[in-house]
């Protein structure tokens, strides 16, 4: 276990370093946003003295490196600051939005992962048949279309014409599970179609690559059905690359929801960051960006660790 622990420790250290670098880039990028925060908040009619006093109250008169140091120290203490637009604590402002985003991503993942595994297994089982070609056409089509295009097609078909689901995902805090699922149906389906292709094709490719191995031929010679050979012998050995792709796509489900949330006006973290950019609410933009970055780094780190644990050969690269 010592080599595994050492490699995992190295991955964790690299993930922390990456997150620190990302925090620097987030802070620097936010400072480059066009427009002046004080002017945006006080209006064009504000006097120069009023603007200068407001900038000083926000600490904007300090050098950039000091502002970053103070911001990072507050974040490490769990203090994300105060929103400029309404004076609310950013932690309290983000908490329900983050829950909505995680609920949307989880719903999409529950739909996408079993569908991808089943589609990949069936495609490998019936490879080079019409069903296999149909799966390939479907996955290539879904991966080629941008999320906003898929979203508008689903709105037109399932909302405007069929009237099955609402076109706007207005989630109320008092809504029950059924109400939430109905509200997130279209955005979850959009995200599902966006990530389904990667997982399906990786499952198919990994299974097919293992079918020529000797132990697979031995299982077939024993008279086992083809589906049982795939599920009991091929799939467990193909799990390392499959689980890596699944976790990476889960990271995308959480961090790539911005466009989908804007299209469906879904009250999640992605919609909040877009609204905050429009208002020049810098502290909220920084907090949301950091949460997205931390989530992506954490899930990438998880995928890296799982690929090592499920495939010990990666510990000894040649």
NUKEVO-837009 format. One record per residue (C-alpha): residue number from 1; x, y, z. Coordinates in nm, 4 decimals. Example, Ala and Ser with C-alpha at 12.3 -4.5 7.8 and 13.67 -1.06 7.14 Angstrom:
BEGIN
num, X, Y, Z
1, 1.2300, -0.4500, 0.7800
2, 1.3670, -0.1060, 0.7140
//
This chain:
BEGIN
num, X, Y, Z
1, 0.0000, 0.0000, 0.0000
2, 0.2990, 0.2322, 0.0495
3, 0.3585, 0.2995, -0.3234
4, -0.0128, 0.3729, -0.3737
5, -0.0186, 0.6093, -0.0749
6, 0.2902, 0.7896, -0.2056
7, 0.1439, 0.8334, -0.5541
8, -0.1906, 0.9504, -0.4138
9, -0.0075, 1.1990, -0.1911
10, 0.1786, 1.3346, -0.4941
11, -0.1499, 1.3716, -0.6843
12, -0.3092, 1.5540, -0.3902
13, -0.0130, 1.7927, -0.3636
14, -0.0284, 1.8573, -0.7378
15, -0.4027, 1.9211, -0.7100
16, -0.3503, 2.1759, -0.4312
17, -0.0800, 2.3508, -0.6338
18, -0.3098, 2.3578, -0.9368
19, -0.5921, 2.5036, -0.7296
20, -0.3632, 2.7791, -0.5956
21, -0.2521, 2.8682, -0.9493
22, -0.6159, 2.8730, -1.0592
23, -0.7031, 3.1060, -0.7705
24, -0.4344, 3.3485, -0.8921
25, -0.5717, 3.3322, -1.2465
26, -0.9296, 3.3838, -1.1219
27, -0.8333, 3.6899, -0.9191
28, -0.6264, 3.8362, -1.2031
29, -0.8960, 3.7642, -1.4629
30, -1.1689, 3.9270, -1.2547
31, -0.9585, 4.2402, -1.2157
32, -0.9424, 4.2677, -1.5949
33, -1.3204, 4.2842, -1.6347
34, -1.4145, 4.6036, -1.8214
35, -1.5780, 4.8861, -1.6317
36, -1.5282, 5.0281, -1.2853
37, -1.7040, 4.8672, -0.9886
38, -1.7507, 5.1933, -0.8016
39, -1.8968, 5.3718, -1.1035
40, -2.1225, 5.0733, -1.1755
41, -2.2524, 5.0688, -0.8190
42, -2.2855, 5.4441, -0.7600
43, -2.3891, 5.5500, -1.1087
44, -2.2451, 5.7960, -1.3576
45, -2.3662, 6.0971, -1.1570
46, -2.1480, 6.0167, -0.8544
47, -1.8755, 6.2680, -0.7712
48, -1.5067, 6.1809, -0.7852
49, -1.4797, 6.2144, -0.4064
50, -1.7700, 5.9730, -0.3518
51, -1.6216, 5.7211, -0.5944
52, -1.2787, 5.7477, -0.4295
53, -1.4290, 5.6928, -0.0831
54, -1.6295, 5.3940, -0.2076
55, -1.3219, 5.2391, -0.3698
56, -1.1315, 5.2848, -0.0446
57, -1.4110, 5.1169, 0.1534
58, -1.3808, 4.8152, -0.0796
59, -1.0044, 4.8089, -0.0526
60, -0.9639, 4.8826, -0.4222
61, -0.7041, 5.1476, -0.3478
62, -0.4624, 4.8783, -0.2255
63, -0.2048, 4.7128, -0.4541
64, -0.3255, 4.4051, -0.6401
65, -0.0974, 4.1610, -0.4550
66, -0.2251, 4.2799, -0.1165
67, -0.5877, 4.2488, -0.2291
68, -0.5189, 3.8934, -0.3445
69, -0.3458, 3.8052, -0.0172
70, -0.6372, 3.9382, 0.1904
71, -0.8923, 3.7634, -0.0315
72, -0.7083, 3.4296, -0.0158
73, -0.6695, 3.4555, 0.3624
74, -1.0435, 3.5165, 0.4007
75, -1.1251, 3.2216, 0.1730
76, -0.8991, 2.9905, 0.3728
77, -1.0925, 3.0950, 0.6848
78, -1.4194, 3.0111, 0.5093
79, -1.5186, 3.3747, 0.4586
80, -1.6176, 3.4366, 0.0966
81, -1.6981, 3.8017, 0.1604
82, -2.0072, 4.0157, 0.1084
83, -2.1974, 4.0673, -0.2164
84, -2.1748, 4.4239, -0.3422
85, -2.5139, 4.4192, -0.5119
86, -2.7259, 4.3414, -0.2052
87, -2.4915, 4.3304, 0.0947
88, -2.5671, 3.9645, 0.1682
89, -2.3106, 3.7158, 0.2915
90, -2.1777, 3.5352, -0.0158
91, -2.1795, 3.1984, 0.1605
92, -2.5518, 3.2287, 0.2324
93, -2.6133, 3.3574, -0.1208
94, -2.4275, 3.0700, -0.2860
95, -2.5520, 2.7824, -0.0698
96, -2.8993, 2.7334, -0.2269
97, -2.7593, 2.7989, -0.5755
98, -2.4869, 2.5394, -0.5256
99, -2.7469, 2.2881, -0.4048
100, -2.9539, 2.3499, -0.7195
101, -2.6500, 2.3006, -0.9439
102, -2.5478, 1.9800, -0.7657
103, -2.9051, 1.8497, -0.7874
104, -2.9116, 1.9179, -1.1615
105, -2.5716, 1.7518, -1.2142
106, -2.6691, 1.4500, -1.0030
107, -2.9950, 1.4062, -1.1936
108, -2.8085, 1.4199, -1.5249
109, -2.5461, 1.1737, -1.3966
110, -2.8113, 0.9247, -1.2797
111, -2.9566, 0.9369, -1.6299
112, -2.6271, 0.9366, -1.8214
113, -2.4023, 0.6812, -1.6487
114, -2.6303, 0.3723, -1.6651
115, -2.7374, 0.4666, -2.0200
116, -2.3743, 0.4999, -2.1295
117, -2.2684, 0.1693, -1.9729
118, -2.5652, -0.0157, -2.1210
119, -2.5203, 0.1468, -2.4617
120, -2.1479, 0.0717, -2.4659
121, -2.1987, -0.2908, -2.3625
122, -2.4712, -0.3498, -2.6214
123, -2.2660, -0.1770, -2.8886
124, -1.9707, -0.4030, -2.8097
125, -2.1951, -0.7109, -2.7956
126, -2.3518, -0.6337, -3.1352
127, -2.0491, -0.4631, -3.2904
128, -2.0466, -0.3995, -3.6665
129, -2.4237, -0.4463, -3.6792
130, -2.6954, -0.1950, -3.7577
131, -2.7493, -0.1380, -3.3843
132, -2.3801, -0.0590, -3.3356
133, -2.3836, 0.1878, -3.6251
134, -2.6996, 0.3469, -3.4889
135, -2.5351, 0.3975, -3.1484
136, -2.2279, 0.5493, -3.3163
137, -2.4395, 0.7903, -3.5218
138, -2.6360, 0.8945, -3.2137
139, -2.3286, 0.9520, -2.9966
140, -2.1398, 1.1389, -3.2696
141, -2.4435, 1.3589, -3.3302
142, -2.4867, 1.4415, -2.9615
143, -2.1180, 1.5228, -2.9146
144, -2.1082, 1.7412, -3.2267
145, -2.3953, 1.9693, -3.1263
146, -2.3384, 2.2495, -2.8718
147, -2.5385, 2.2393, -2.5505
148, -2.7438, 2.5498, -2.6250
149, -2.8554, 2.4043, -2.9605
150, -2.9614, 2.0775, -2.7961
151, -3.1407, 2.2781, -2.5270
152, -3.3434, 2.4818, -2.7770
153, -3.4349, 2.1698, -2.9758
154, -3.5598, 2.0012, -2.6578
155, -3.7562, 2.3136, -2.5626
156, -3.9185, 2.3235, -2.9044
157, -4.0067, 1.9520, -2.9128
158, -4.0823, 1.8597, -2.5505
159, -4.2099, 2.1940, -2.4221
160, -4.3508, 2.4151, -2.6977
161, -4.5058, 2.1361, -2.9063
162, -4.5606, 1.8407, -2.6738
163, -4.6080, 2.0424, -2.3549
164, -4.4536, 1.7667, -2.1426
165, -4.1966, 1.9717, -1.9500
166, -4.1692, 2.3431, -1.8658
167, -3.9361, 2.5495, -2.0815
168, -3.8140, 2.7523, -1.7819
169, -3.6711, 2.5632, -1.4853
170, -3.8167, 2.7724, -1.2054
171, -3.7298, 2.5750, -0.8913
172, -3.8958, 2.6922, -0.5739
173, -3.7250, 2.6267, -0.2407
174, -4.0457, 2.4652, -0.1118
175, -4.0883, 2.2361, -0.4137
176, -4.0835, 1.8653, -0.3395
177, -3.8744, 1.6041, -0.5157
178, -4.1325, 1.5501, -0.7905
179, -4.1548, 1.9237, -0.8584
180, -3.7776, 1.9578, -0.8736
181, -3.7408, 1.6625, -1.1092
182, -4.0064, 1.8061, -1.3384
183, -3.8337, 2.1448, -1.3371
184, -3.4864, 2.0063, -1.4128
185, -3.5989, 1.7467, -1.6684
186, -3.5003, 1.9432, -1.9795
187, -3.1681, 2.0850, -1.8527
188, -3.0751, 1.7423, -1.7123
189, -3.1584, 1.5782, -2.0450
190, -2.9466, 1.8403, -2.2231
191, -2.6471, 1.7699, -1.9990
192, -2.7022, 1.3959, -2.0337
193, -2.6823, 1.4150, -2.4131
194, -2.3720, 1.6340, -2.3857
195, -2.1714, 1.3746, -2.1865
196, -2.3306, 1.0497, -2.3018
197, -2.1126, 1.0060, -2.6089
198, -1.7759, 1.0076, -2.4280
199, -1.8777, 0.7444, -2.1750
200, -2.0568, 0.5236, -2.4287
201, -1.7691, 0.5205, -2.6760
202, -1.5083, 0.4618, -2.4041
203, -1.7098, 0.1680, -2.2679
204, -1.7447, 0.0188, -2.6173
205, -1.3756, 0.0673, -2.7026
206, -1.2493, -0.0739, -2.3719
207, -1.4705, -0.3824, -2.3971
208, -1.3761, -0.4548, -2.7593
209, -1.0046, -0.4207, -2.6820
210, -1.0361, -0.6935, -2.4180
211, -1.2388, -0.9400, -2.6238
212, -0.9296, -1.0841, -2.7948
213, -0.7573, -1.1721, -2.4657
214, -0.6999, -1.5346, -2.3763
215, -0.9182, -1.5418, -2.0665
216, -1.2123, -1.4149, -2.2738
217, -1.1605, -1.6992, -2.5235
218, -1.1431, -1.9438, -2.2314
219, -1.4733, -1.8154, -2.0942
220, -1.6321, -1.8560, -2.4371
221, -1.4992, -2.2113, -2.4698
222, -1.6715, -2.2937, -2.1412
223, -1.9994, -2.2213, -2.3163
224, -2.0857, -1.9001, -2.1339
225, -2.3298, -1.6683, -2.3117
226, -2.1729, -1.3643, -2.4790
227, -2.3479, -1.1143, -2.2511
228, -2.2200, -1.2981, -1.9442
229, -1.8664, -1.2964, -2.0826
230, -1.8913, -0.9209, -2.1292
231, -2.0445, -0.8415, -1.7896
232, -1.8495, -1.0848, -1.5679
233, -1.5119, -1.1023, -1.7416
234, -1.4598, -0.8076, -1.9770
235, -1.6279, -0.5198, -1.7912
236, -1.4401, -0.5564, -1.4582
237, -1.1046, -0.5482, -1.6408
238, -1.2100, -0.2507, -1.8519
239, -1.3262, -0.0518, -1.5525
240, -1.0109, 0.1633, -1.5101
241, -1.0477, 0.3770, -1.8275
242, -1.4275, 0.3734, -1.8019
243, -1.4371, 0.5069, -1.4449
244, -1.1857, 0.7782, -1.5383
245, -1.4058, 0.9011, -1.8211
246, -1.7160, 0.8839, -1.6001
247, -1.5596, 1.0963, -1.3247
248, -1.4227, 1.3489, -1.5753
249, -1.7675, 1.3824, -1.7278
250, -1.9168, 1.4272, -1.3819
251, -1.6742, 1.7169, -1.3392
252, -1.8040, 1.8618, -1.6632
253, -2.1641, 1.8175, -1.5488
254, -2.0979, 2.0442, -1.2502
255, -1.8648, 2.2999, -1.4070
256, -2.0176, 2.3070, -1.7544
257, -2.3712, 2.3938, -1.6492
258, -2.3386, 2.7692, -1.7049
259, -2.4783, 2.7739, -2.0596
260, -2.7544, 2.5262, -1.9760
261, -2.8587, 2.7177, -1.6652
262, -2.8717, 3.0448, -1.8600
263, -3.0839, 2.8914, -2.1389
264, -3.3373, 2.7463, -1.8953
265, -3.3092, 3.0350, -1.6437
266, -3.2249, 2.7753, -1.3800
267, -3.1375, 2.9279, -1.0394
268, -2.8020, 2.7592, -1.0031
269, -2.4425, 2.8666, -0.9572
270, -2.3924, 2.9184, -1.3314
271, -2.6828, 3.1636, -1.3563
272, -2.5550, 3.3439, -1.0472
273, -2.2077, 3.3963, -1.1911
274, -2.3511, 3.5351, -1.5158
275, -2.5770, 3.7760, -1.3257
276, -2.2858, 3.8814, -1.1041
277, -2.0617, 3.9544, -1.4038
278, -2.3335, 4.1795, -1.5463
279, -2.3585, 4.3640, -1.2130
280, -1.9781, 4.3778, -1.1706
281, -2.0244, 4.2048, -0.8348
282, -1.6592, 4.1010, -0.8163
283, -1.6618, 3.9110, -0.4819
284, -1.9472, 3.6863, -0.5986
285, -1.7766, 3.6209, -0.9333
286, -1.4549, 3.5252, -0.7570
287, -1.6333, 3.2963, -0.5104
288, -1.8362, 3.1162, -0.7797
289, -1.5317, 3.0755, -1.0047
290, -1.3268, 2.9352, -0.7187
291, -1.5999, 2.6833, -0.6308
292, -1.6199, 2.5681, -0.9929
293, -1.2413, 2.5401, -1.0121
294, -1.2142, 2.3516, -0.6820
295, -1.4854, 2.1084, -0.7913
296, -1.3170, 2.0423, -1.1243
297, -0.9723, 1.9939, -0.9671
298, -1.1164, 1.7646, -0.6974
299, -1.3009, 1.5440, -0.9462
300, -0.9988, 1.5295, -1.1775
301, -0.7913, 1.4267, -0.8779
302, -1.0528, 1.1625, -0.7939
303, -1.0385, 1.0286, -1.1507
304, -0.6589, 1.0136, -1.1321
305, -0.6628, 0.8264, -0.8005
306, -0.9328, 0.5842, -0.9151
307, -0.7363, 0.5052, -1.2300
308, -0.4394, 0.4122, -1.0100
309, -0.6410, 0.2085, -0.7605
310, -0.8310, 0.0167, -1.0279
311, -0.5210, -0.0411, -1.2403
312, -0.2077, -0.1023, -1.0305
313, 0.0041, -0.1239, -1.3482
314, -0.0096, 0.2550, -1.3617
315, 0.2089, 0.2647, -1.0501
316, 0.5011, 0.1269, -1.2502
317, 0.5064, 0.3076, -1.5848
318, 0.7672, 0.1892, -1.8303
//
